[in-house]
Amino acid sequence: MKTDVLIAGSGCSALYAAYNLPRDKQILLITKRDLETNDSFLAQGGMCVLKEEGDYESYFEDTMKAGHYENDPVSVEIMIRSSQRVLKDLIAVGADFAKNPDGTLDYTKEGGHSGNRIVYHEDVTGKEITSHLLAAVKKLDNVTLVEYTKLIDIIEKDNVCYGAIIRKSDEIRISRGGKSLTREEAGFDDNILEKVEADVTILATGGIGGLYRHSTNFRHLTGDSIAIAIMHNIELKDINYVQIHPTTFYSEREEDRSFLISESVRGEGAKLYDKNMKRFVNELIPRDLLTAAIREQMEKDGTSHVWEDMRTIDPKELREHFPNIVGHCEEMGYNPSDECIPVVPAQHYFMGGIKVNHESKTSMGRLYAVGETACNGVHGRNRLASNSLLESMVFAQRAALDITKNYIRGGYGSINFATGENCEEDKRAAILSEVLLDNYMDDDAITEKYRRLVREEIQKADKAAEGFKDEEEYERIKREKEEAKANHK
Ligand SMILES: Cc1cc2nc3c(=O)[nH]c(=O)nc-3n(C[C@H](O)[C@H](O)[C@H](O)COP(=O)(O)OP(=O)(O)OC[C@H]3O[C@@H](n4cnc5c(N)ncnc54)[C@H](O)[C@@H]3O)c2cc1C
């Protein structure tokens, strides 16, 4: 099977990349489950935007401060400056955001933000954004969407990616331009494993929450691209920077996924209490600090959760703004307008990932990474709330534009447009024929190996950080960060 661009994943980053690629390129988008089962659909709180020029410095500073100034300031600037363009695109595909009575956008606030700058749609902003992007992509005649099909490895030679090996399941569903296709119509063979030859490959396989017992992420998000990157010596960055969300619903049930109680609930006034129903922390400090404070309190109290009080929010406002959260609490036997709910921290977001430049290029030729799988340094050590949908889409668009630019210059594909020469058909065929699919037959063994590889890499980075005791080196890095911050202002 041959395609121009292969995209692995169907979250907001994958879809927005597909949406921004040229319509004359054939795009194959594969996803491990169905098209809607991804974290982008779960995002509750909202998406940050630069609502007015006067908020730039403050938004920049809030992002850097939450990230402990370990952020890449250029990435942060790109994200903030691109936010209005992304918002316009989303509105153009039909996404609807909360408005004031005068028709202007209503902005909410979350922890770590010094002002209201987050657009939202009730407490299901991710679903609103991603479902509209998906509907737009489904209409495109150049994008083939393949469900229940996963990326299991890339095809690489001399640090250049020539495509991937995919595993099709029995549940496979294929569509293009709104029509269902058979495997044959889509150009697939009948086997479970298949080699896909691609000019360019984009990794958009989301986070790593599926590796943790308690996580807000879908269980099938296990960092497959990270494992593949490790196997092929593709550079990683900040691999041990994992965000724990301070407030997920505490349940004694063995749940699939921890249910998030969005930060914007606290942004709208919810409070946190210890076992004696006393406040013990400022609820709007950045996530990592709040998580540490909650864990410390739980240890002091000998409890497995703390309490969150939403009675501080007007009951009508609570139901209107957070219907999904209220519904979940009720399902679990709590009425949040009348009583506190138990909450506990859980794994939530992966700041680290495959190292990419500002165009989302990895250290391997013809290979891009976007969304939570990638690390462009926007989030530093800790992500500011509601920056990830935005970051995912901004840098997915930049990947698409960079790929477009390279095609125009004749840089991608077997035909070099600059010279008209068919430069590498034979070379590619030889590279693909070297790949032995028999090595990929045992899916359970591969899954287990990938999980282990990612865990070990995170542990290794954690250990290295612990061993970071050289005071001089520490002072030097601190000074450099402060200088970078001062220079940027
Ligand atoms: C509960 C919750 C609430 C959140 N709230 C917010 C919020 O309010 N604001 C905000 O900005 N961010 C929020 N986030 C974070 C944000 O939703 C994610 O960071 C973002 O959506 C990631 O998008 P993505 O495209 O990178 O990945 P995802 O949307 O997770 O998509 C990953 C895709 O990759 C596919 N995949 C995985 N492995 C493979 C493979 N091997 N082969 C093929 N496909 C594969 C999956 O099936 C999936 O389709 C929240 C996250 C969660 C979990």
Ligand as a Chemical Component Dictionary entry (heavy atoms), coordinates in Angstrom:
data_LIG
# 
_chem_comp.id                   LIG 
_chem_comp.type                 NON-POLYMER 
_chem_comp.pdbx_formal_charge   0 
_chem_comp.three_letter_code    LIG 
# 
loop_
_chem_comp_atom.comp_id 
_chem_comp_atom.atom_id 
_chem_comp_atom.alt_atom_id 
_chem_comp_atom.type_symbol 
_chem_comp_atom.charge 
_chem_comp_atom.model_Cartn_x 
_chem_comp_atom.model_Cartn_y 
_chem_comp_atom.model_Cartn_z 
_chem_comp_atom.pdbx_ordinal 
LIG C1  C1  C 0 -10.055 14.054 30.865 1  
LIG C2  C2  C 0 -9.202  15.020 30.113 2  
LIG C3  C3  C 0 -9.507  16.371 30.107 3  
LIG C4  C4  C 0 -8.727  17.276 29.394 4  
LIG N1  N1  N 0 -9.084  18.598 29.375 5  
LIG C5  C5  C 0 -8.370  19.463 28.609 6  
LIG C6  C6  C 0 -8.783  20.814 28.474 7  
LIG O1  O1  O 0 -9.792  21.245 29.030 8  
LIG N2  N2  N 0 -8.040  21.648 27.688 9  
LIG C7  C7  C 0 -6.912  21.225 27.041 10 
LIG O2  O2  O 0 -6.274  22.031 26.355 11 
LIG N3  N3  N 0 -6.510  19.936 27.158 12 
LIG C8  C8  C 0 -7.205  19.048 27.901 13 
LIG N4  N4  N 0 -6.809  17.746 27.996 14 
LIG C9  C9  C 0 -5.620  17.299 27.243 15 
LIG C10 C10 C 0 -5.949  17.162 25.754 16 
LIG O3  O3  O 0 -7.230  16.605 25.605 17 
LIG C11 C11 C 0 -4.946  16.262 25.059 18 
LIG O4  O4  O 0 -3.647  16.608 25.410 19 
LIG C12 C12 C 0 -5.059  16.406 23.546 20 
LIG O5  O5  O 0 -6.385  16.195 23.160 21 
LIG C13 C13 C 0 -4.138  15.418 22.874 22 
LIG O6  O6  O 0 -4.492  15.332 21.514 23 
LIG P1  P1  P 0 -3.705  14.320 20.612 24 
LIG O7  O7  O 0 -4.234  14.488 19.228 25 
LIG O8  O8  O 0 -2.268  14.453 20.818 26 
LIG O9  O9  O 0 -4.071  12.856 21.206 27 
LIG P2  P2  P 0 -5.431  12.085 21.428 28 
LIG O10 O10 O 0 -6.614  12.946 21.261 29 
LIG O11 O11 O 0 -5.336  11.321 22.679 30 
LIG O12 O12 O 0 -5.419  11.046 20.235 31 
LIG C14 C14 C 0 -4.477  10.016 20.166 32 
LIG C15 C15 C 0 -4.904  9.085  19.042 33 
LIG O13 O13 O 0 -3.882  8.157  18.743 34 
LIG C16 C16 C 0 -4.467  6.866  18.521 35 
LIG N5  N5  N 0 -3.408  5.877  18.735 36 
LIG C17 C17 C 0 -2.721  5.600  19.869 37 
LIG N6  N6  N 0 -1.798  4.660  19.612 38 
LIG C18 C18 C 0 -1.906  4.349  18.295 39 
LIG C19 C19 C 0 -1.229  3.462  17.430 40 
LIG N7  N7  N 0 -0.239  2.661  17.854 41 
LIG N8  N8  N 0 -1.619  3.397  16.133 42 
LIG C20 C20 C 0 -2.641  4.179  15.652 43 
LIG N9  N9  N 0 -3.302  5.038  16.438 44 
LIG C21 C21 C 0 -2.931  5.128  17.738 45 
LIG C22 C22 C 0 -5.620  6.841  19.486 46 
LIG O14 O14 O 0 -6.548  5.847  19.134 47 
LIG C23 C23 C 0 -6.145  8.267  19.336 48 
LIG O15 O15 O 0 -6.995  8.343  18.233 49 
LIG C24 C24 C 0 -7.585  16.825 28.707 50 
LIG C25 C25 C 0 -7.256  15.464 28.724 51 
LIG C26 C26 C 0 -8.052  14.561 29.416 52 
LIG C27 C27 C 0 -7.673  13.118 29.421 53 
# 
loop_
_chem_comp_bond.comp_id 
_chem_comp_bond.atom_id_1 
_chem_comp_bond.atom_id_2 
_chem_comp_bond.value_order 
_chem_comp_bond.pdbx_ordinal 
LIG C1  C2  SING 1  
LIG C2  C3  SING 2  
LIG C2  C26 DOUB 3  
LIG C3  C4  DOUB 4  
LIG C4  N1  SING 5  
LIG C4  C24 SING 6  
LIG N1  C5  DOUB 7  
LIG C5  C6  SING 8  
LIG C5  C8  SING 9  
LIG C6  O1  DOUB 10 
LIG C6  N2  SING 11 
LIG N2  C7  SING 12 
LIG C7  O2  DOUB 13 
LIG C7  N3  SING 14 
LIG N3  C8  DOUB 15 
LIG C8  N4  SING 16 
LIG N4  C9  SING 17 
LIG N4  C24 SING 18 
LIG C9  C10 SING 19 
LIG C10 O3  SING 20 
LIG C10 C11 SING 21 
LIG C11 O4  SING 22 
LIG C11 C12 SING 23 
LIG C12 O5  SING 24 
LIG C12 C13 SING 25 
LIG C13 O6  SING 26 
LIG O6  P1  SING 27 
LIG P1  O7  DOUB 28 
LIG P1  O8  SING 29 
LIG P1  O9  SING 30 
LIG O9  P2  SING 31 
LIG P2  O10 DOUB 32 
LIG P2  O11 SING 33 
LIG P2  O12 SING 34 
LIG O12 C14 SING 35 
LIG C14 C15 SING 36 
LIG C15 O13 SING 37 
LIG C15 C23 SING 38 
LIG O13 C16 SING 39 
LIG C16 N5  SING 40 
LIG C16 C22 SING 41 
LIG N5  C17 SING 42 
LIG N5  C21 SING 43 
LIG C17 N6  DOUB 44 
LIG N6  C18 SING 45 
LIG C18 C19 SING 46 
LIG C18 C21 DOUB 47 
LIG C19 N7  SING 48 
LIG C19 N8  DOUB 49 
LIG N8  C20 SING 50 
LIG C20 N9  DOUB 51 
LIG N9  C21 SING 52 
LIG C22 O14 SING 53 
LIG C22 C23 SING 54 
LIG C23 O15 SING 55 
LIG C24 C25 DOUB 56 
LIG C25 C26 SING 57 
LIG C26 C27 SING 58 
# 
